[in-house]
Amino acid sequence: TSHGEAGSSRSFPTSQRACLAMTCVMAKRLSALRARLQSAQFAAYIIPMGDAHLSEYTAPRDERIAFISGFTGSAGTCVVTANKALLWTDGRYFNQATKQLPEGWTLMKDRLPETPSIEAWLADNLEAGASVALDSAFNQVSFVAKVQETLGKERVKPQQESIIDELWGTDQPAMPDNAVEVHDEKIAGVSASSKLTRLRAEMETVKASCSVFVALDQIAWLLNLRGSDIDCNPVFFSYLAVTKDQAVLFVDEKKLGQAKGALDAAKVTVQPYSDVLSKLPSIFAQCKDGKIWMDTQECTWAVYALAMEHGTVLEKASCVTTWKAMKNPSELEGMRQAHIRDGVAKTKWLAWLKKVMSDPAEVAKHTECTIADKLEAFRREGAGFKMLSFPTISSFGPNGAVIHYSPEPNTCAKADANTVFLCDSGAQYTDGTTDVTRTQHFGTPTAHHKKCFTLVLKGVISLGTAVFPNRTPGPRIDAMARQHLWKYGLDYRHGTGHGVGAYLNVHEGPIAINQRMTPGLRSLTSGLDIGMCVSNEPGYYEDGAFGMRIENVMAVKAVETEHQFGGDQYVSFETLTMIPIQKTMMDLSLMTEEDIEWVDTYHAEVFAKLSPHMSGSDLEFLKEATAPLVTNGHGPDAKRRKVAA
């Protein structure tokens, strides 16, 4: 998914009549919220995007920003005052927010130099001493601390109960109660007991008596469990507290099934999910000989404030975040196999799509949505498929320029063979998570289309073949992917890469490849380490015309270099994604011999890995799609003939 950080979109009815009705509903909700604020004497109210676990993707009951503003992107924060309603979101969502925000709302284009931060805006626009309310259960500790530092602690009023939830009332969707599953230890590579032992050893090193986990993917990874409480994310609602001699999982026990036996084997006890705030103090009381370890970027204010009240907090990044990101050999092999099966599915879909788009009568039958549904159907045929890893971005022409576009049945574009088609999609398999973007043209691309596509491709190649010291932070290599676009004065408003989980969240910290230099960002200090998986997805977008993006998932691997300056280990990338890149979109005059060799070598590997699983017309398509760009009997061509033989 594009950006290196985030992405889903959810849909509301969008016919003209429904839009008018929804605009009226939104106005009433905003008025009701302002009445509550006035009654409580709050000058402003901050509404974050996430849930009680700071999740990027959320369950329907946690879509509070969509409820109050109509904006359905996966990143943003709202601020409501007596006469202002503002949404901060980043460049991925500028177009979407402009279309979705009702009258009376203002889009604040986050991360642009002229846009103030939320806390700075509040300081400049509220009267001295005015109070600001926020939900303690849904706000990140580090964000609340920033607001307190700017406005003064006495002005910031954390709320135990959400004002939005009060307005939503009985119409708010219920908490999900989907089953929790055991993640096969053969795929995980390490038992839950061993992970807990390793954690306790680290706790002893940092002199912590207790570690508290709020982030759902950390809990799922640590305990070798998976769930489906949030669409596209194999996680389950829970909290986890680990001390020297006990581990307590706060989860609804009725969801556990066979997972209860796995927890018993790992000596993990279970308490009700809803009891977490009432039961944590007794656990903290047992930690008098050490500190309570909390990651303030992965913890909500509600849990943090409780720990501060009942003990001494060690504010330190969680070791689990890094351990989870560094895939072990079993996890890496699972990722490779998942990407092969995913490659088979998407290549079969590409073969089907090429056939459809060559017949005007067939083209007329399809839309962005039906094409996305067909891709999901092919994926469902693959072994171990569980769910999509994010809602498919299926976009023709101008819709491709909306970076996180999500087609809706009532408004999506019809298929069009004479324009650019961008599809960003991924899946969750029991052994791995995928995320891939391919951009196609089924007619005759213009010279400008081909130039833009090729510049993006050259960025993929430059980053994918880069060699650099191990643990180099991602922002230091971001320019490698943009340099070819920059030569023509072009760029894109999203990150180049994000971490990818192993049958976990498709966007995984702490790493990212982007241009963000904000102090305190983990991506500035968390280096790309051996075993980490990351996306490689430069792009280019022209509003009202088209979008271009090519995306592969890669794993960081050690490489041998002639020298090892300073004794450093040097690394590069192994490309995991195995799906052809459309050759007719490439402008060979812009490509070096090395670029061409990379494409031919990559396609030879794609053919070698996918062809044993394909037959008939699908195999013929694969042969054509991966045939060499240059057929001179040397280099890549010779390699290809050897593979094909």
N, C-alpha and C positions, 0 to 999 in steps of 0.2 A: 504494500500500500504506500502511496506516495506520502512523503514528508519526513519520514524518519521518526515520527512520533505518534501519529494517531489516525483513526478513523472511521466511524460509522455514520450513517444517516438513517433516520426513521421517518416514516411518512404519515401525514395527515391527509384527509380528503382534499382534492384540489380542483374539483369542477368549479365553475364560476359561482354557482349558487352556494356551494359549500364554503368557498373562500369568503364570501360576504358574511355568511353565518359565523364562520370561525373568527373573522375580524371583530365581529360584535362580541363574541364570547371572550376573546382576548382583552378587549377594552374593559369588559365587566370584571374580569379577573384582576387586571391591573388596578382598577378603582378599588376593588375589595382589599387588595394588598395594601394600598396606600391608606385606606381607612384603618387597617390594623396597625400600621406603623404610627399613624397620628395618635391613635388611642394609647399606644405604649410609649409615646414620646421618643420614637426613634427617627432620626433625620434621614437615615439611609439603611438599606438592607442589602447584604451581599449574598448572592445565590451562586454557588459553584456548580460545575457540571457533574461531578462524580457522586458516588454513593458513600456509605459508611466505611468503605474499604478503599476509597480513592480510586476506584476502577475507572479506566478509560471508557470502556463500553459499560452500559448499565442495563439493568432489568427495567421493564416498563414502569414499575412503581417509583423508580428513581429518576425519571425523565422530567425533573422539575423545571429546567430551563425551557424545554419544549412546552410544558404546561403553561408557563407564564408569558412566554415570548413567541412561541411558534417556531423557534430556531431548532433544527434537528441535527446539527453537526455534532461531532464528538469532542470538541474542545471549545471552551468558552466560559466566561463568568459574567453574570449580570449584576448591575447595581441599580437599585430603584430608590428614588427620593420622592419628595412631594411633587416635584414638577419635571423630573428627568427619569428616563428609563434607558439604560445603556447596556450594550453587549460588547465585551472585549473578546475578540477571536483573531486567529492568525490568518496568514495569506492563503491558506488552503480553502478558507471558507468565506472570503470577502464576497464573491459572487453569490454564493448560496445565501448568506445572511442578508444581503441587499434584497434578494427576492422574497425571503421568508419573513423578515421582521415587519410587524404591522405598523401602521401610522402611529406616531408618538414615540417610536424607539429610535435610538441613535447607534449606528455601528461605530465602534472604536477599533481602528485597525491596529491591532496589537503588533508589537515588534517593529513598527515603523518609527523612525526617529522623532517625528512630530507628535506621536501618540503618548500621552502621559500614562504612567502605571496607574493601577486602580487606587493604590494608597495615595499617590501624588494628586490624583484628581479629587479624591475625597478631601484632602488637606486644603486644596485650593478653592473648593466650591461649597464646603459646608461652613456654617457659622462656627466661630470659636466655641469649644465646649460641647458641640452637638454630638449626640450618641449615634453609634453605628452598630447595628445588629448583624449577627451572622450565626449560622448553625454550627454548634460545636461538633456535631456528629459527622459533618460532611466536609469540613475544611481542614486542609493540611496544616500541621503544626507550623512549619516554616512560613507559610503564607500569613497565618494569624499573627505570628511574631513580627512580620514586616509591617502589618497594619498597626499593631500596637506601638511599634517603634516610631512610626511616622505620626500617628495621631495622639499617642499617649494611652497607656493601659486603661485609664479610667474612662475613656470614651468608647472603648470597644466592649460590646455586650454579647458574649457568647450565649446562645439560646439552647436549652436542653431539648425543646420541642420545636420542630420546624414549622414556621409560619405558613410555608407553602403547603405542607401536608395538612395543616388545619383547614386551609381553603379548599384543598382537594377533597377532603372528607371521605365519604363512603365510596366515591367514584374512583379513588386511588386503587390501582391494581394491587393484588395480594402479593406477599412474599413468595417467590418460587420455592417449590419443595421437591425438586427433582432428585433422583437417586444418586448417591455417591458410589463411585466404582474404584476398585483396586487397580492401580497402574502396575502392570507386570514388571517384576523385578529384573527380568532378563532384558527388558527394554530400558528400564531406569538405570541399570548398571550397578546400583548401590542400594542396599536395604534401607528402610526408614530408620531402623535401629542404629545402623552405622552413621547415618546422617545426624541423628540426635546425639550420638556419642561425640562426633566431630564438633557439633555446635557447643556442647558442654565444655569440651576442651578449650575452645575459643573463648567461651565465657570466663573460664578460669584465668586465661591469659589477660583479659581486659578487666578482671576483677568485678564481674557482673554475677549476681546471684539469680537473676531472672531475665529472660528475653520475652518480649511481647510482639506478636506478629498480627498485623491488621491486613496486609496485602494478601489477597486471595491466592495469587499464583505462588507466592512464597510458601504458604501453608500447603498447597497441593503438591508442590515439588518436595518439600521437606518430608511429608508423610507418605509419598508415593500413592496419592489418591487423586482422582479426577471427578468432575461433575459437569453439570450443564445448566446451572442456575442463571447464567447470563448467555444469551445467544452468541455463538461464535467463539466463546471462551470456555474451555473445559475446567471450570472452577466451581466451587460451591461456597455458599455463605457460611463463614466461620471466623473465629478468632483462635489464636493459639498462644498459650503461656507455657514457657519451659523454664524449670528451675533445675537445681543440681540433682534433685531426686524425684521429680515428677514432671509430667507433661499433661496439660489440660487442654482439650479441644472443645470449644464452645460451638456446638452445632445441634441442629434438631436431630435427635437420635433416630427418629422414624425414617430418616433418609439413608441410614447407613447400610442396612442389609449385611452382606458379606464383608463390607468394609469394617464392621465392628470387630470381627475376628482379627483382621489385620492390625487394627489399633490396639487390641488386647496384646497381640504378639509383640508390638513395639512398646508396650507398657504406657500407653496413652489413655488417660481417663476422659470421660465425656461428661460435659455439663450442657444444659440448655443454652441455645444461642442467645435468647432474650435475657439471660441472667448475667451476661458478661460484665456489665458495669457494677452489678451488686456483688458478684463473686470475686472480682479481681482484687479488691482490697485485702481479703483474707490471704490471697496468694502473695501479695506484696508484703504482708506482715511477716512472712517467713524469710524475707530477704534482708534482714537487718545487718548481716555480715557482708553485704555487697550492694552494688547498684542495680537499678532496673534499666536494662539496655533497650533503648528505643531509637529507631531511625526516624528522625523528624520529617523526612521527605516521604516516608511510607506510613505515617501514623496520623490519625485524626486528633483534633484538639480535645475531644471528649475523653479519649483513652489517656492521652498525655497529661491532661490536667488531673486526672485521677491518680496517676503515678506520682506526680509532683506533690499531691496532697498526702500520699501514704508512704513515700520513700524518697530516695535520692536517684535522680535520673542520669544515666549515662547517654548523652546525645552523640550517637555514632552511627555511621552507615552500617547497615546489616551485612554481615559476611555472607548470608544466604543469597543476597542479590547477586553477588559475584560468582559464588559457587554454582548457582542455577544457570548463569549465563555461560559458564565454561563447561560445555558439554563433554562428558566422558566418552570413551571409545564406543560404548554400547549406544549412547544417545546419538552420537554422530552417525553411526551406521544406520540407526533407525531413521534419521533425517535423510540420509542418502536414499534409502529404499522408499521412503514416503515420496520423495521428489521424483523418483523413477515412475512410480505408479501414477502420481499426479501428472507427470509429463505424458504418459500414455493417454490419460483421460483428456488432457487439453489438446494434444495433437490430434486425437480422433475428432474432437470438436472442431479444430481448425480445418480438418479435411471435410467434415460435414458442412461447415460454414462456407468454405470455398465453393462447394457444389451448389449450395443454396444461392449464394450471391452471384452465380453465373447465369441464373435463370430468372428473368424478370417476374415471371408468374410466382415463383417461390419467394422472391424478395418481398413481394406485396403481402405475403402471409405473415411476415415477421416484424417484430419490434425489438427495441433494446431489451425489454423484459423477457420476451420469449427466447431470445438468443441466450440471455443469462440463465434462464431456467434449463435450457438444453445443456449448457456447460455443467450445471449442477447434476443433471441426470447422468452424464458421462462419469462424473466423479463418484457418484453413488455406486457405480458398478465396481469400483476399486476395493480391494481388500482393506479392511481396517478403517474405512471412511466413517467419520462420526458426525461432522457438521462442517459448514463453511467456516473459514477463519475470520471473515468479515463480509458484510454485504457486497455483492459483486458490483463493481463499477463498469457498466456496459454503456458506452457512449459514442454516438455518431456525431460527426461534424462539430458544431458549436458546443454541444454538451460536453465534449472532451476537454474543453477549456475550463470547465468547472471542476477543479482538481479532485474534490471528493464528491462528485456527482453520484446520485443514487436514483436510478429510474423508478418511476411509479407507473403502475398499469394504466391509469387514466390520462397521464400526461407525457409518457415517454415517447421518444421519437420513433418513427418507422425506420426499418432497415433501409439503407441507401448505399448502393454499390459505388457511387460516384463521389464519396467523401471519405475522410479519415475515420477509422473506427479504433477506439482505445478500449481495451478491456483489462482491468486490474482485478484479480481474483485470487482466492486461496482456499485451502481446506485444512481441516484438522483430521489427522489419521492417528490411530493408536500408537504409532511409532514416530510421528513427526508432524510439523506444521509447515505449510507452504504459503507462498505469497509471490505472485508473478504478474508482470504486466507485459502485454504484447500489443503493439500498434500495427494496424493493417490498412491497406487500401485495396479494394477489390476491382477498381477500375484503372484509370490512368492517373497516377499521382503527378502533381505539378513539379517543376524543378524546385520550387520553394519548399514543397512538402518533403522532397527527397533530401534537400540540403539540411533542413531542420532535423529530420529523422537521423541522418548520418552524423550530424554533430552530437546528437544525444547518444548514438551508438558509440562514437569515439570516446565519449565520457565513460560509458560502461566499460569499455576496453581498458582505458587508462587506469581507472580505479581498480578494476579486476586483476590487472597485471602488476599493480604497484608492489614494490618491496620496501619495507620500512622496519625500524626497530620495534621489537615486541613491546606491547603496552603503550604504543603511541596513541594519544587521545584522538578520537574520530575527527573533531573539527580541524585538526592539523592537516588532514589529507582530503578534506572536502573539495578544495580547489582543483584537485586532479580531475574530478568529474565535470567541473564547470568550465575548465580552461578553453575548450574548443568552442563552446557557445560564446564565451567572453570575447573571443577574437572577432566575433561579428556583432558585438554589442547586445547579445542575448543572455537570458538567465531564466531562473525559475524560482518561485516563492515557496519552496518547501525544502525540507532537509533531503540529503542524498541517501541516507541510510539509517535504519533503526535495527535494534537487536530483535531477534526472532526466537521464540521459545521452542522447546521440544515437546510437542503435544501439550502446549501451554499457550499463553497469550501471543498473538502475532506481533505485537509491539512489546518488546521486553527491554528493560533497563539492565545495567546502568549506561550502556554505550549508545552513541548516536554519531552519525557522520553528518554534520551540518555546519552552518556558519555562526551559530549562536555563541556569543562570548559573554553572556550575562554571568557575573560572579556568582559562584555557588552552584552552578549547574554540574551535575555529576559527570556529564559527557566531557567536561573540560579536564577532569582529573582521573576518570576511569578509562584506562587504555584498552585498546583492542588486543585481547590476549588469545593464546592458542586454544582452539576449541570453541570460541565464541562464534555465533552465527549472526550475520548482519545482511540487510538488503543493500542492493546497489541499484539506485533508481533515479538517475537524472531525467529531466524532462524539459519540454518547452510548450508554451500555451499562448495562443492568440485569441483574445476574447472575441466571441461572435464568429469564430472561424473553425478552429480545431485545437486538439491537444495531442502532444506526443510524449510518450513515456516508455521506456524499456526497463524492466526490472528483473533481476536475478537475486536469489538468496545465495550467500557465500559463507564458507567457514574459514576462520583464520587458521593458517597452517604454518609450521616452521619450514624455512628454506635454508639451503646451504649457500653461503656467499663466499666469494674469494677471500674476503677479509671480514673480520668481526671487530669493528672499531669499538674500543672500550670494553671488549668482551661481551658485547650485546648479542643476543639472539635476534636474527632478522626473520621477518615473516612476510607472507603474501596471502593470497586467497585461493581456496578451492571452490569452484562454482558448483553448487548443488542443483540448481534449476536445470532441467533437461527438456527444453522446448525450443523448436526452431524459431529463428528470427527472420521475418520476411525479407527476402533478398531483393525483391523488386522495388523496395523503398530505399535501397542503398544507392548513393551516388559514389561510384568507385573512384571518380576523379578527386574526391576529397579524402580518400582513404590511402594510407601508406601501405607498403608491402606487409608491414607488421600487422596492421589492422586486418588486412585481407587474410593473412595467415591465421590470425586469432579466430576469425569467423569460420574459416574452413576447418580448423582444428576442433573448435567447439562443436560444429555441426557433425563432424566425424564421431565425436564422443556421444552426442545425442543419438545418432543413428545406432551406434554400437550398443547403447544401453536400452533403447526403446524397441528396436526392431525385433528382438526375440519375443516380444509381447504383442506384436501387431501382425496383421495378415491382410490379404486381399487389397482392396482399394485404399485402405488406411496405410498399409505398408508402401504402396506405390506413391501415395502423397508424401510420406516420410522420406522416401528416397529422393523425390524431386525437391522437397523443402530443404534437405541437408546436402544436396549435391554441391560440389565446390564452386566458388565464385570464379576461380581461375583454373583452366584445364590445360596446363602446359607440360604435364607429365613430371613435374618436379614438386617438391615441398608438400604442401597440404594435399594436393591431388594424389600424389603417390601414397601418402598416409591414408587417404580415404579409400583408395582401391584396395589397400591392404586390409583395412577394417571390413570393407564390404565383402571381400573374399572369405 
